Amino acid sequence: MNERRAARERALELLYEAEVKDVAAAEIVAALPVTPDEYTCALVAGVDEHRGEIDALVAAYAKGWTLERMPAVDRALLRLGTFELLHQPDVPVGAVISEAVELASQFSTDDSSRFVNGVLAAIARRDD
C-alpha cells in the first residue's frame, strides 16, 4: 500500500472515531500514543477546519440524501475526499476519487462506492 493510501485509510479511521464519539478529530489525534504521519494529520486537521464548507457541498451534491441519513463511513469518506478536492491542489482529482471509492468498497456498504464516486465527481465538476 502506498503512503498516501495508508494515510487516507488512517484518516478515515480517525474521522469515523471522532464522529462516533462526537468530538473533534483533533482530540482523537491528540490522545493517540503515537502521532500519525504528516499527511494523515493534515487530512484530519483540514476536515476539522473546513467542516462547515465541506458539509454544505456534500449536502448540496448528495441528491436525495441528508448527511444524517448517510452511513457514517460514507460521511467520513465524503468529507475526506471533498477536503482533498478543495484544498490539496497537488493531488490529482482522479486519485482522490479513486482512493475514496476503493475505501468505500472496502469499509462501507455494497452501494457506497457508487454513491461516493457520484458525489465526489459532481463536487469535482462544479463551477464556483
MOPAC internal coordinates of N, CA, C and O (Angstrom, degrees):
PM7 1SCF
backbone

  N    0.0000 0     0.00 0     0.00 0    0    0    0
  C    1.4541 1     0.00 0     0.00 0    1    0    0
  C    1.5281 1   107.83 1     0.00 0    2    1    0
  O    1.2310 1   120.71 1   -46.27 1    3    2    1
  N    1.3295 1   116.25 1   133.73 1    3    2    1
  C    1.4600 1   117.33 1  -179.52 1    5    3    2
  C    1.5309 1   110.97 1   -75.84 1    6    5    3
  O    1.2310 1   121.03 1   -13.44 1    7    6    5
  N    1.3155 1   115.63 1   166.56 1    7    6    5
  C    1.4713 1   121.06 1  -173.10 1    9    7    6
  C    1.5337 1   112.91 1   -63.63 1   10    9    7
  O    1.2310 1   120.46 1   138.11 1   11   10    9
  N    1.3232 1   116.73 1   -41.89 1   11   10    9
  C    1.4662 1   118.96 1  -179.65 1   13   11   10
  C    1.5251 1   110.67 1   -67.84 1   14   13   11
  O    1.2310 1   120.43 1   141.47 1   15   14   13
  N    1.3027 1   116.78 1   -38.53 1   15   14   13
  C    1.4784 1   120.67 1   178.00 1   17   15   14
  C    1.5341 1   109.32 1   -61.69 1   18   17   15
  O    1.2310 1   120.70 1   134.37 1   19   18   17
  N    1.3246 1   116.26 1   -45.63 1   19   18   17
  C    1.4656 1   120.62 1   178.99 1   21   19   18
  C    1.5262 1   110.62 1   -63.57 1   22   21   19
  O    1.2310 1   120.14 1   141.39 1   23   22   21
  N    1.3194 1   117.33 1   -38.61 1   23   22   21
  C    1.4646 1   121.19 1   179.04 1   25   23   22
  C    1.5227 1   110.75 1   -65.48 1   26   25   23
  O    1.2310 1   120.28 1   138.71 1   27   26   25
  N    1.3267 1   117.08 1   -41.29 1   27   26   25
  C    1.4685 1   120.30 1   178.40 1   29   27   26
  C    1.5243 1   110.84 1   -65.06 1   30   29   27
  O    1.2310 1   120.48 1   137.95 1   31   30   29
  N    1.3101 1   116.69 1   -42.05 1   31   30   29
  C    1.4611 1   120.10 1   179.33 1   33   31   30
  C    1.5275 1   110.65 1   -62.88 1   34   33   31
  O    1.2310 1   120.27 1   136.65 1   35   34   33
  N    1.3167 1   117.09 1   -43.35 1   35   34   33
  C    1.4673 1   120.49 1   179.12 1   37   35   34
  C    1.5320 1   110.29 1   -66.79 1   38   37   35
  O    1.2310 1   120.20 1   139.72 1   39   38   37
  N    1.3162 1   117.22 1   -40.28 1   39   38   37
  C    1.4660 1   120.45 1   177.36 1   41   39   38
  C    1.5322 1   110.48 1   -61.86 1   42   41   39
  O    1.2310 1   120.46 1   138.76 1   43   42   41
  N    1.3174 1   116.73 1   -41.24 1   43   42   41
  C    1.4639 1   120.65 1   176.91 1   45   43   42
  C    1.5253 1   110.63 1   -58.68 1   46   45   43
  O    1.2310 1   120.50 1   134.28 1   47   46   45
  N    1.3180 1   116.64 1   -45.72 1   47   46   45
  C    1.4707 1   120.64 1   178.83 1   49   47   46
  C    1.5227 1   111.05 1   -59.34 1   50   49   47
  O    1.2310 1   120.28 1   135.28 1   51   50   49
  N    1.3206 1   117.07 1   -44.72 1   51   50   49
  C    1.4613 1   121.46 1  -178.03 1   53   51   50
  C    1.5295 1   111.73 1   -68.21 1   54   53   51
  O    1.2310 1   120.43 1   138.71 1   55   54   53
  N    1.3237 1   116.78 1   -41.29 1   55   54   53
  C    1.4628 1   120.44 1   178.63 1   57   55   54
  C    1.5338 1   110.70 1   -65.75 1   58   57   55
  O    1.2310 1   120.76 1   139.99 1   59   58   57
  N    1.3122 1   116.15 1   -40.01 1   59   58   57
  C    1.4624 1   120.51 1   177.67 1   61   59   58
  C    1.5326 1   110.22 1   -63.88 1   62   61   59
  O    1.2310 1   120.40 1   133.75 1   63   62   61
  N    1.3244 1   116.85 1   -46.25 1   63   62   61
  C    1.4701 1   120.52 1   179.07 1   65   63   62
  C    1.5290 1   110.75 1   -60.37 1   66   65   63
  O    1.2310 1   120.24 1   137.45 1   67   66   65
  N    1.3163 1   117.15 1   -42.55 1   67   66   65
  C    1.4586 1   120.95 1   179.30 1   69   67   66
  C    1.5227 1   110.77 1   -61.26 1   70   69   67
  O    1.2310 1   120.59 1   138.48 1   71   70   69
  N    1.3242 1   116.48 1   -41.52 1   71   70   69
  C    1.4603 1   119.58 1   179.73 1   73   71   70
  C    1.5282 1   111.01 1   -66.02 1   74   73   71
  O    1.2310 1   120.18 1   135.58 1   75   74   73
  N    1.3114 1   117.26 1   -44.42 1   75   74   73
  C    1.4611 1   121.20 1  -179.82 1   77   75   74
  C    1.5300 1   110.96 1   -61.67 1   78   77   75
  O    1.2310 1   120.83 1   141.85 1   79   78   77
  N    1.3257 1   116.02 1   -38.15 1   79   78   77
  C    1.4682 1   120.78 1  -179.51 1   81   79   78
  C    1.5230 1   112.47 1   -87.86 1   82   81   79
  O    1.2310 1   120.38 1   174.69 1   83   82   81
  N    1.3366 1   116.87 1    -5.31 1   83   82   81
  C    1.4595 1   123.14 1  -179.98 1   85   83   82
  C    1.5313 1   112.25 1    56.18 1   86   85   83
  O    1.2310 1   121.43 1  -130.80 1   87   86   85
  N    1.3316 1   114.87 1    49.20 1   87   86   85
  C    1.4622 1   122.04 1   175.75 1   89   87   86
  C    1.5311 1   108.11 1  -133.67 1   90   89   87
  O    1.2310 1   120.78 1   -13.42 1   91   90   89
  N    1.3140 1   116.11 1   166.58 1   91   90   89
  C    1.4602 1   120.29 1   175.34 1   93   91   90
  C    1.5329 1   108.91 1   -68.34 1   94   93   91
  O    1.2310 1   120.79 1   -36.83 1   95   94   93
  N    1.3016 1   116.10 1   143.17 1   95   94   93
  C    1.4634 1   120.16 1   179.69 1   97   95   94
  C    1.5207 1   111.67 1   -60.29 1   98   97   95
  O    1.2310 1   120.32 1   150.10 1   99   98   97
  N    1.3218 1   117.00 1   -29.90 1   99   98   97
  C    1.4673 1   120.97 1   177.83 1  101   99   98
  C    1.5287 1   111.19 1   -59.42 1  102  101   99
  O    1.2310 1   120.41 1   145.49 1  103  102  101
  N    1.3227 1   116.83 1   -34.51 1  103  102  101
  C    1.4661 1   120.68 1   177.43 1  105  103  102
  C    1.5286 1   110.93 1   -65.51 1  106  105  103
  O    1.2310 1   120.66 1   140.22 1  107  106  105
  N    1.3049 1   116.34 1   -39.78 1  107  106  105
  C    1.4650 1   120.75 1   178.67 1  109  107  106
  C    1.5229 1   109.40 1   -64.13 1  110  109  107
  O    1.2310 1   120.71 1   133.41 1  111  110  109
  N    1.3254 1   116.25 1   -46.59 1  111  110  109
  C    1.4677 1   120.94 1   179.99 1  113  111  110
  C    1.5199 1   110.55 1   -61.74 1  114  113  111
  O    1.2310 1   120.16 1   136.13 1  115  114  113
  N    1.3254 1   117.30 1   -43.87 1  115  114  113
  C    1.4717 1   121.41 1  -178.51 1  117  115  114
  C    1.5248 1   111.86 1   -62.83 1  118  117  115
  O    1.2310 1   119.96 1   151.45 1  119  118  117
  N    1.3140 1   117.68 1   -28.55 1  119  118  117
  C    1.4666 1   121.34 1  -177.90 1  121  119  118
  C    1.5259 1   113.03 1   -85.79 1  122  121  119
  O    1.2310 1   119.78 1   173.20 1  123  122  121
  N    1.3122 1   118.03 1    -6.80 1  123  122  121
  C    1.4664 1   120.44 1  -178.85 1  125  123  122
  C    1.5267 1   111.42 1   -71.64 1  126  125  123
  O    1.2310 1   120.02 1   -36.48 1  127  126  125
  N    1.3170 1   117.57 1   143.52 1  127  126  125
  C    1.4629 1   119.91 1   178.38 1  129  127  126
  C    1.5268 1   112.70 1   -69.93 1  130  129  127
  O    1.2310 1   120.62 1   152.36 1  131  130  129
  N    1.3432 1   116.41 1   -27.64 1  131  130  129
  C    1.4633 1   121.62 1   178.08 1  133  131  130
  C    1.5235 1   107.32 1  -128.56 1  134  133  131
  O    1.2310 1   120.72 1   -54.72 1  135  134  133
  N    1.3123 1   116.23 1   125.28 1  135  134  133
  C    1.4563 1   120.93 1   179.93 1  137  135  134
  C    1.5266 1   110.07 1   -66.57 1  138  137  135
  O    1.2310 1   120.16 1   -46.86 1  139  138  137
  N    1.3312 1   117.29 1   133.14 1  139  138  137
  C    1.4673 1   119.46 1   177.28 1  141  139  138
  C    1.5283 1   111.47 1   -64.32 1  142  141  139
  O    1.2310 1   121.03 1    -9.37 1  143  142  141
  N    1.3239 1   115.64 1   170.63 1  143  142  141
  C    1.4633 1   119.53 1  -179.72 1  145  143  142
  C    1.5221 1   110.96 1   -63.52 1  146  145  143
  O    1.2310 1   121.15 1   -13.26 1  147  146  145
  N    1.2978 1   115.40 1   166.74 1  147  146  145
  C    1.4647 1   122.84 1  -172.69 1  149  147  146
  C    1.5274 1   112.92 1   -59.61 1  150  149  147
  O    1.2310 1   119.97 1   137.01 1  151  150  149
  N    1.3265 1   117.66 1   -42.99 1  151  150  149
  C    1.4655 1   119.50 1  -177.46 1  153  151  150
  C    1.5286 1   111.10 1   -69.02 1  154  153  151
  O    1.2310 1   120.23 1   142.08 1  155  154  153
  N    1.3207 1   117.17 1   -37.92 1  155  154  153
  C    1.4673 1   120.27 1   176.15 1  157  155  154
  C    1.5212 1   109.75 1   -59.31 1  158  157  155
  O    1.2310 1   120.67 1   132.12 1  159  158  157
  N    1.3146 1   116.33 1   -47.88 1  159  158  157
  C    1.4705 1   120.73 1  -179.94 1  161  159  158
  C    1.5220 1   111.20 1   -61.91 1  162  161  159
  O    1.2310 1   120.11 1   140.44 1  163  162  161
  N    1.3324 1   117.39 1   -39.56 1  163  162  161
  C    1.4641 1   121.22 1   179.33 1  165  163  162
  C    1.5332 1   110.62 1   -64.59 1  166  165  163
  O    1.2310 1   120.60 1   138.92 1  167  166  165
  N    1.3174 1   116.46 1   -41.08 1  167  166  165
  C    1.4650 1   120.27 1   179.28 1  169  167  166
  C    1.5239 1   111.25 1   -64.51 1  170  169  167
  O    1.2310 1   120.81 1   131.33 1  171  170  169
  N    1.3232 1   116.05 1   -48.67 1  171  170  169
  C    1.4678 1   120.97 1  -177.97 1  173  171  170
  C    1.5351 1   110.10 1   -62.99 1  174  173  171
  O    1.2310 1   120.29 1   133.31 1  175  174  173
  N    1.3180 1   117.04 1   -46.69 1  175  174  173
  C    1.4684 1   120.62 1   179.99 1  177  175  174
  C    1.5221 1   110.80 1   -64.00 1  178  177  175
  O    1.2310 1   120.46 1   140.33 1  179  178  177
  N    1.3139 1   116.73 1   -39.67 1  179  178  177
  C    1.4641 1   120.47 1   179.62 1  181  179  178
  C    1.5117 1   112.69 1   -64.49 1  182  181  179
  O    1.2310 1   120.39 1   137.37 1  183  182  181
  N    1.3235 1   116.86 1   -42.63 1  183  182  181
  C    1.4628 1   119.98 1   177.54 1  185  183  182
  C    1.5193 1   109.87 1   -63.47 1  186  185  183
  O    1.2310 1   120.22 1   135.74 1  187  186  185
  N    1.3241 1   117.18 1   -44.26 1  187  186  185
  C    1.4723 1   120.44 1   177.46 1  189  187  186
  C    1.5333 1   110.85 1   -58.64 1  190  189  187
  O    1.2310 1   120.84 1   131.85 1  191  190  189
  N    1.3188 1   116.00 1   -48.15 1  191  190  189
  C    1.4691 1   121.21 1  -175.03 1  193  191  190
  C    1.5233 1   112.65 1   -65.75 1  194  193  191
  O    1.2310 1   119.96 1   143.38 1  195  194  193
  N    1.3132 1   117.69 1   -36.62 1  195  194  193
  C    1.4655 1   122.16 1  -173.75 1  197  195  194
  C    1.5297 1   112.87 1  -108.89 1  198  197  195
  O    1.2310 1   120.38 1  -159.48 1  199  198  197
  N    1.3166 1   116.88 1    20.52 1  199  198  197
  C    1.4678 1   121.77 1  -173.20 1  201  199  198
  C    1.5198 1   113.09 1   -56.28 1  202  201  199
  O    1.2310 1   119.39 1   137.33 1  203  202  201
  N    1.3107 1   118.77 1   -42.67 1  203  202  201
  C    1.4666 1   121.06 1  -179.92 1  205  203  202
  C    1.5193 1   112.20 1   -60.58 1  206  205  203
  O    1.2310 1   120.92 1   131.44 1  207  206  205
  N    1.3209 1   115.85 1   -48.56 1  207  206  205
  C    1.4662 1   121.81 1   179.13 1  209  207  206
  C    1.5288 1   110.40 1   -62.82 1  210  209  207
  O    1.2310 1   120.69 1   135.41 1  211  210  209
  N    1.3223 1   116.29 1   -44.59 1  211  210  209
  C    1.4642 1   122.06 1  -178.65 1  213  211  210
  C    1.5276 1   110.15 1   -63.22 1  214  213  211
  O    1.2310 1   120.10 1   130.20 1  215  214  213
  N    1.3167 1   117.42 1   -49.80 1  215  214  213
  C    1.4615 1   120.70 1  -178.25 1  217  215  214
  C    1.5227 1   111.72 1   -61.88 1  218  217  215
  O    1.2310 1   120.21 1   142.82 1  219  218  217
  N    1.3265 1   117.20 1   -37.18 1  219  218  217
  C    1.4615 1   120.16 1   178.35 1  221  219  218
  C    1.5239 1   110.87 1   -63.27 1  222  221  219
  O    1.2310 1   120.19 1   136.98 1  223  222  221
  N    1.3159 1   117.24 1   -43.02 1  223  222  221
  C    1.4657 1   120.78 1   178.57 1  225  223  222
  C    1.5242 1   111.60 1   -66.73 1  226  225  223
  O    1.2310 1   120.34 1   133.49 1  227  226  225
  N    1.3109 1   116.96 1   -46.51 1  227  226  225
  C    1.4641 1   120.09 1   179.83 1  229  227  226
  C    1.5229 1   109.73 1   -59.76 1  230  229  227
  O    1.2310 1   120.19 1   134.54 1  231  230  229
  N    1.3146 1   117.24 1   -45.46 1  231  230  229
  C    1.4616 1   120.82 1   179.54 1  233  231  230
  C    1.5340 1   111.13 1   -61.26 1  234  233  231
  O    1.2310 1   120.28 1   141.53 1  235  234  233
  N    1.3244 1   117.08 1   -38.47 1  235  234  233
  C    1.4566 1   120.93 1  -178.76 1  237  235  234
  C    1.5285 1   112.56 1   -69.50 1  238  237  235
  O    1.2310 1   119.97 1   147.47 1  239  238  237
  N    1.3178 1   117.66 1   -32.53 1  239  238  237
  C    1.4632 1   120.97 1  -175.13 1  241  239  238
  C    1.5248 1   114.36 1  -101.81 1  242  241  239
  O    1.2310 1   119.66 1   172.67 1  243  242  241
  N    1.2966 1   118.26 1    -7.33 1  243  242  241
  C    1.4662 1   121.54 1   177.78 1  245  243  242
  C    1.5245 1   107.90 1   -90.96 1  246  245  243
  O    1.2310 1   120.80 1  -105.66 1  247  246  245
  N    1.2903 1   116.07 1    74.34 1  247  246  245
  C    1.4633 1   122.42 1  -174.44 1  249  247  246
  C    1.5233 1   110.84 1   -55.99 1  250  249  247
  O    1.2310 1   121.42 1   -54.13 1  251  250  249
  N    1.3261 1   114.88 1   125.87 1  251  250  249
  C    1.4551 1   120.23 1   177.08 1  253  251  250
  C    1.5210 1   114.95 1    81.88 1  254  253  251
  O    1.2310 1   120.12 1  -178.02 1  255  254  253
  N    1.3302 1   117.38 1     1.98 1  255  254  253
  C    1.4681 1   121.32 1  -178.69 1  257  255  254
  C    1.5201 1   109.77 1  -127.89 1  258  257  255
  O    1.2310 1   120.65 1   -43.53 1  259  258  257
  N    1.3152 1   116.36 1   136.47 1  259  258  257
  C    1.4500 1   120.19 1   169.62 1  261  259  258
  C    1.5282 1   107.27 1   -95.16 1  262  261  259
  O    1.2310 1   120.49 1   -21.17 1  263  262  261
  N    1.3031 1   116.66 1   158.83 1  263  262  261
  C    1.4684 1   120.17 1   177.80 1  265  263  262
  C    1.5263 1   110.81 1   -57.08 1  266  265  263
  O    1.2310 1   120.83 1   139.21 1  267  266  265
  N    1.3221 1   116.02 1   -40.79 1  267  266  265
  C    1.4609 1   120.59 1  -176.28 1  269  267  266
  C    1.5290 1   112.29 1   -65.98 1  270  269  267
  O    1.2310 1   120.42 1   151.69 1  271  270  269
  N    1.3083 1   116.80 1   -28.31 1  271  270  269
  C    1.4660 1   121.37 1  -176.49 1  273  271  270
  C    1.5383 1   112.73 1   -83.45 1  274  273  271
  O    1.2310 1   120.16 1   161.13 1  275  274  273
  N    1.3031 1   117.29 1   -18.87 1  275  274  273
  C    1.4714 1   121.42 1  -179.17 1  277  275  274
  C    1.5183 1   110.47 1   -71.80 1  278  277  275
  O    1.2310 1   120.58 1   -30.49 1  279  278  277
  N    1.3324 1   116.50 1   149.51 1  279  278  277
  C    1.4684 1   118.19 1   170.06 1  281  279  278
  C    1.5301 1   109.54 1   -58.90 1  282  281  279
  O    1.2310 1   120.28 1   -36.27 1  283  282  281
  N    1.3082 1   117.06 1   143.73 1  283  282  281
  C    1.4730 1   121.67 1  -176.53 1  285  283  282
  C    1.5249 1   112.10 1   -57.97 1  286  285  283
  O    1.2310 1   120.10 1   143.46 1  287  286  285
  N    1.3117 1   117.41 1   -36.54 1  287  286  285
  C    1.4721 1   119.95 1   179.17 1  289  287  286
  C    1.5254 1   109.77 1   -65.29 1  290  289  287
  O    1.2310 1   120.27 1   137.53 1  291  290  289
  N    1.3168 1   117.09 1   -42.47 1  291  290  289
  C    1.4677 1   119.99 1   178.47 1  293  291  290
  C    1.5265 1   111.02 1   -62.05 1  294  293  291
  O    1.2310 1   120.67 1   136.54 1  295  294  293
  N    1.3195 1   116.33 1   -43.46 1  295  294  293
  C    1.4706 1   120.75 1   177.59 1  297  295  294
  C    1.5217 1   110.55 1   -57.47 1  298  297  295
  O    1.2310 1   120.62 1   131.99 1  299  298  297
  N    1.3240 1   116.42 1   -48.01 1  299  298  297
  C    1.4663 1   120.77 1  -179.97 1  301  299  298
  C    1.5255 1   110.90 1   -62.55 1  302  301  299
  O    1.2310 1   120.19 1   137.93 1  303  302  301
  N    1.3202 1   117.23 1   -42.07 1  303  302  301
  C    1.4717 1   120.88 1   178.81 1  305  303  302
  C    1.5236 1   112.04 1   -65.05 1  306  305  303
  O    1.2310 1   120.84 1   137.29 1  307  306  305
  N    1.3211 1   116.00 1   -42.71 1  307  306  305
  C    1.4634 1   119.07 1   179.04 1  309  307  306
  C    1.5245 1   111.16 1   -65.60 1  310  309  307
  O    1.2310 1   119.99 1   142.10 1  311  310  309
  N    1.3080 1   117.62 1   -37.90 1  311  310  309
  C    1.4628 1   120.60 1   176.52 1  313  311  310
  C    1.5271 1   110.37 1   -64.26 1  314  313  311
  O    1.2310 1   121.03 1   134.54 1  315  314  313
  N    1.3098 1   115.63 1   -45.46 1  315  314  313
  C    1.4607 1   121.20 1  -179.90 1  317  315  314
  C    1.5289 1   110.81 1   -62.13 1  318  317  315
  O    1.2310 1   120.38 1   129.95 1  319  318  317
  N    1.3247 1   116.89 1   -50.05 1  319  318  317
  C    1.4608 1   120.99 1   179.89 1  321  319  318
  C    1.5114 1   112.74 1   -63.33 1  322  321  319
  O    1.2310 1   120.46 1   138.80 1  323  322  321
  N    1.3238 1   116.74 1   -41.20 1  323  322  321
  C    1.4645 1   120.34 1   179.68 1  325  323  322
  C    1.5232 1   110.46 1   -65.18 1  326  325  323
  O    1.2310 1   120.23 1   139.00 1  327  326  325
  N    1.3208 1   117.17 1   -41.00 1  327  326  325
  C    1.4618 1   119.02 1   176.43 1  329  327  326
  C    1.5263 1   110.30 1   -58.05 1  330  329  327
  O    1.2310 1   120.38 1   132.68 1  331  330  329
  N    1.3262 1   116.88 1   -47.32 1  331  330  329
  C    1.4684 1   118.82 1  -179.38 1  333  331  330
  C    1.5277 1   111.31 1   -62.61 1  334  333  331
  O    1.2310 1   120.19 1   138.19 1  335  334  333
  N    1.3296 1   117.24 1   -41.81 1  335  334  333
  C    1.4663 1   119.74 1   179.91 1  337  335  334
  C    1.5262 1   111.43 1   -61.47 1  338  337  335
  O    1.2310 1   120.52 1   140.27 1  339  338  337
  N    1.3196 1   116.62 1   -39.73 1  339  338  337
  C    1.4633 1   120.56 1  -175.27 1  341  339  338
  C    1.5191 1   114.54 1   -84.64 1  342  341  339
  O    1.2310 1   120.52 1   145.48 1  343  342  341
  N    1.3302 1   116.61 1   -34.52 1  343  342  341
  C    1.4637 1   119.53 1  -167.33 1  345  343  342
  C    1.5256 1   115.65 1  -125.07 1  346  345  343
  O    1.2310 1   119.87 1  -174.28 1  347  346  345
  N    1.3079 1   117.86 1     5.72 1  347  346  345
  C    1.4655 1   121.13 1   177.66 1  349  347  346
  C    1.5333 1   107.94 1  -125.60 1  350  349  347
  O    1.2310 1   119.93 1  -108.36 1  351  350  349
  N    1.3330 1   117.75 1    71.64 1  351  350  349
  C    1.4645 1   120.38 1  -174.36 1  353  351  350
  C    1.5300 1   114.33 1   -63.60 1  354  353  351
  O    1.2310 1   120.09 1   163.22 1  355  354  353
  N    1.3314 1   117.44 1   -16.78 1  355  354  353
  C    1.4590 1   120.25 1   178.99 1  357  355  354
  C    1.5316 1   112.54 1   -78.22 1  358  357  355
  O    1.2310 1   120.26 1   169.41 1  359  358  357
  N    1.3360 1   117.11 1   -10.59 1  359  358  357
  C    1.4629 1   121.08 1  -178.77 1  361  359  358
  C    1.5284 1   108.15 1   -97.81 1  362  361  359
  O    1.2310 1   119.89 1   -56.61 1  363  362  361
  N    1.3328 1   117.81 1   123.39 1  363  362  361
  C    1.4680 1   119.94 1   179.82 1  365  363  362
  C    1.5324 1   111.92 1   -61.00 1  366  365  363
  O    1.2310 1   121.18 1   -38.86 1  367  366  365
  N    1.3284 1   115.34 1   141.14 1  367  366  365
  C    1.4597 1   121.44 1   179.69 1  369  367  366
  C    1.5208 1   111.08 1   -54.35 1  370  369  367
  O    1.2310 1   120.59 1   135.77 1  371  370  369
  N    1.3142 1   116.47 1   -44.23 1  371  370  369
  C    1.4648 1   120.43 1  -179.59 1  373  371  370
  C    1.5155 1   112.60 1   -60.01 1  374  373  371
  O    1.2310 1   120.40 1   142.87 1  375  374  373
  N    1.3164 1   116.83 1   -37.13 1  375  374  373
  C    1.4681 1   120.63 1   179.25 1  377  375  374
  C    1.5203 1   110.88 1   -68.10 1  378  377  375
  O    1.2310 1   120.47 1   138.20 1  379  378  377
  N    1.3280 1   116.71 1   -41.80 1  379  378  377
  C    1.4666 1   120.89 1   179.37 1  381  379  378
  C    1.5243 1   109.87 1   -60.10 1  382  381  379
  O    1.2310 1   120.63 1   129.01 1  383  382  381
  N    1.3262 1   116.41 1   -50.99 1  383  382  381
  C    1.4598 1   120.75 1  -176.92 1  385  383  382
  C    1.5224 1   110.95 1   -66.04 1  386  385  383
  O    1.2310 1   120.61 1   134.91 1  387  386  385
  N    1.3099 1   116.44 1   -45.09 1  387  386  385
  C    1.4719 1   120.82 1  -179.40 1  389  387  386
  C    1.5264 1   111.89 1   -59.44 1  390  389  387
  O    1.2310 1   120.53 1   134.88 1  391  390  389
  N    1.3254 1   116.60 1   -45.12 1  391  390  389
  C    1.4702 1   120.38 1   179.82 1  393  391  390
  C    1.5234 1   111.08 1   -65.53 1  394  393  391
  O    1.2310 1   120.13 1   138.95 1  395  394  393
  N    1.3275 1   117.36 1   -41.05 1  395  394  393
  C    1.4663 1   120.69 1   179.55 1  397  395  394
  C    1.5260 1   110.56 1   -64.29 1  398  397  395
  O    1.2310 1   120.47 1   138.40 1  399  398  397
  N    1.3159 1   116.71 1   -41.60 1  399  398  397
  C    1.4695 1   121.16 1   178.72 1  401  399  398
  C    1.5245 1   110.20 1   -63.94 1  402  401  399
  O    1.2310 1   120.45 1   137.13 1  403  402  401
  N    1.3146 1   116.74 1   -42.87 1  403  402  401
  C    1.4702 1   121.41 1   177.95 1  405  403  402
  C    1.5244 1   111.08 1   -60.16 1  406  405  403
  O    1.2310 1   120.61 1   133.69 1  407  406  405
  N    1.3235 1   116.44 1   -46.31 1  407  406  405
  C    1.4652 1   120.62 1   179.54 1  409  407  406
  C    1.5324 1   111.03 1   -65.17 1  410  409  407
  O    1.2310 1   120.40 1   142.19 1  411  410  409
  N    1.3265 1   116.83 1   -37.81 1  411  410  409
  C    1.4680 1   120.21 1   177.72 1  413  411  410
  C    1.5200 1   110.76 1   -63.12 1  414  413  411
  O    1.2310 1   120.66 1   136.68 1  415  414  413
  N    1.3235 1   116.35 1   -43.32 1  415  414  413
  C    1.4655 1   118.51 1  -179.41 1  417  415  414
  C    1.5287 1   111.12 1   -68.72 1  418  417  415
  O    1.2310 1   120.15 1   152.68 1  419  418  417
  N    1.2983 1   117.31 1   -27.32 1  419  418  417
  C    1.4637 1   121.22 1  -179.99 1  421  419  418
  C    1.5275 1   112.40 1   -81.33 1  422  421  419
  O    1.2310 1   119.91 1   141.32 1  423  422  421
  N    1.3342 1   117.77 1   -38.68 1  423  422  421
  C    1.4608 1   120.56 1  -169.37 1  425  423  422
  C    1.5246 1   116.48 1  -115.13 1  426  425  423
  O    1.2310 1   119.50 1   172.89 1  427  426  425
  N    1.3362 1   118.55 1    -7.11 1  427  426  425
  C    1.4621 1   118.29 1  -174.81 1  429  427  426
  C    1.5226 1   110.84 1  -124.18 1  430  429  427
  O    1.2310 1   120.56 1    24.20 1  431  430  429
  N    1.3210 1   116.53 1  -155.80 1  431  430  429
  C    1.4639 1   122.30 1  -173.61 1  433  431  430
  C    1.5257 1   111.89 1   -76.52 1  434  433  431
  O    1.2310 1   120.87 1    -9.51 1  435  434  433
  N    1.3126 1   115.94 1   170.49 1  435  434  433
  C    1.4666 1   121.03 1   179.57 1  437  435  434
  C    1.5260 1   112.52 1   -61.23 1  438  437  435
  O    1.2310 1   120.31 1   147.20 1  439  438  437
  N    1.3199 1   117.01 1   -32.80 1  439  438  437
  C    1.4637 1   121.03 1  -178.03 1  441  439  438
  C    1.5277 1   114.04 1   -91.27 1  442  441  439
  O    1.2310 1   120.34 1   172.78 1  443  442  441
  N    1.3164 1   116.95 1    -7.22 1  443  442  441
  C    1.4605 1   120.78 1  -172.66 1  445  443  442
  C    1.5205 1   114.02 1   -64.41 1  446  445  443
  O    1.2310 1   119.81 1   142.74 1  447  446  445
  N    1.3150 1   117.96 1   -37.26 1  447  446  445
  C    1.4699 1   118.69 1  -177.25 1  449  447  446
  C    1.5280 1   110.89 1   -63.02 1  450  449  447
  O    1.2310 1   119.80 1   138.82 1  451  450  449
  N    1.3333 1   117.98 1   -41.18 1  451  450  449
  C    1.4689 1   120.53 1   177.55 1  453  451  450
  C    1.5267 1   110.99 1   -66.61 1  454  453  451
  O    1.2310 1   120.96 1   138.11 1  455  454  453
  N    1.3299 1   115.77 1   -41.89 1  455  454  453
  C    1.4613 1   120.67 1  -179.91 1  457  455  454
  C    1.5264 1   110.91 1   -62.37 1  458  457  455
  O    1.2310 1   120.35 1   130.07 1  459  458  457
  N    1.3277 1   116.93 1   -49.93 1  459  458  457
  C    1.4687 1   121.91 1   179.87 1  461  459  458
  C    1.5289 1   110.07 1   -60.75 1  462  461  459
  O    1.2310 1   120.43 1   136.92 1  463  462  461
  N    1.3214 1   116.78 1   -43.08 1  463  462  461
  C    1.4586 1   121.18 1   178.58 1  465  463  462
  C    1.5254 1   110.46 1   -58.99 1  466  465  463
  O    1.2310 1   120.06 1   132.01 1  467  466  465
  N    1.3208 1   117.49 1   -47.99 1  467  466  465
  C    1.4576 1   121.39 1  -177.65 1  469  467  466
  C    1.5168 1   113.14 1   -63.38 1  470  469  467
  O    1.2310 1   120.53 1   134.77 1  471  470  469
  N    1.3146 1   116.60 1   -45.23 1  471  470  469
  C    1.4648 1   120.13 1  -178.20 1  473  471  470
  C    1.5305 1   110.60 1   -66.97 1  474  473  471
  O    1.2310 1   120.16 1   132.16 1  475  474  473
  N    1.3247 1   117.29 1   -47.84 1  475  474  473
  C    1.4726 1   119.61 1  -179.08 1  477  475  474
  C    1.5225 1   111.65 1   -65.51 1  478  477  475
  O    1.2310 1   119.97 1   141.77 1  479  478  477
  N    1.3330 1   117.66 1   -38.23 1  479  478  477
  C    1.4671 1   120.31 1   178.10 1  481  479  478
  C    1.5277 1   110.28 1   -63.42 1  482  481  479
  O    1.2310 1   120.11 1   139.51 1  483  482  481
  N    1.3277 1   117.40 1   -40.49 1  483  482  481
  C    1.4627 1   120.77 1   178.14 1  485  483  482
  C    1.5309 1   111.17 1   -65.46 1  486  485  483
  O    1.2310 1   120.60 1   139.02 1  487  486  485
  N    1.3154 1   116.45 1   -40.98 1  487  486  485
  C    1.4729 1   120.24 1   177.77 1  489  487  486
  C    1.5268 1   109.88 1   -64.24 1  490  489  487
  O    1.2310 1   120.19 1   138.88 1  491  490  489
  N    1.3119 1   117.23 1   -41.12 1  491  490  489
  C    1.4740 1   121.24 1  -179.74 1  493  491  490
  C    1.5303 1   111.35 1   -64.83 1  494  493  491
  O    1.2310 1   120.17 1   146.57 1  495  494  493
  N    1.3274 1   117.29 1   -33.43 1  495  494  493
  C    1.4775 1   121.53 1  -177.98 1  497  495  494
  C    1.5180 1   113.85 1   -84.85 1  498  497  495
  O    1.2310 1   119.86 1   167.96 1  499  498  497
  N    1.3129 1   117.86 1   -12.04 1  499  498  497
  C    1.4614 1   120.31 1  -171.89 1  501  499  498
  C    1.5256 1   111.19 1   -60.10 1  502  501  499
  O    1.2310 1   121.82 1   -25.47 1  503  502  501
  N    1.3104 1   114.13 1   154.53 1  503  502  501
  C    1.4741 1   121.24 1   174.49 1  505  503  502
  C    1.5121 1   107.43 1  -104.67 1  506  505  503
  O    1.2310 1   120.70 1   -52.93 1  507  506  505
  N    1.3096 1   116.26 1   127.07 1  507  506  505
  C    1.4729 1   119.52 1   179.16 1  509  507  506
  C    1.4999 1   111.35 1   -81.57 1  510  509  507
  O    1.2310 1   120.10 1   180.00 1  511  510  509

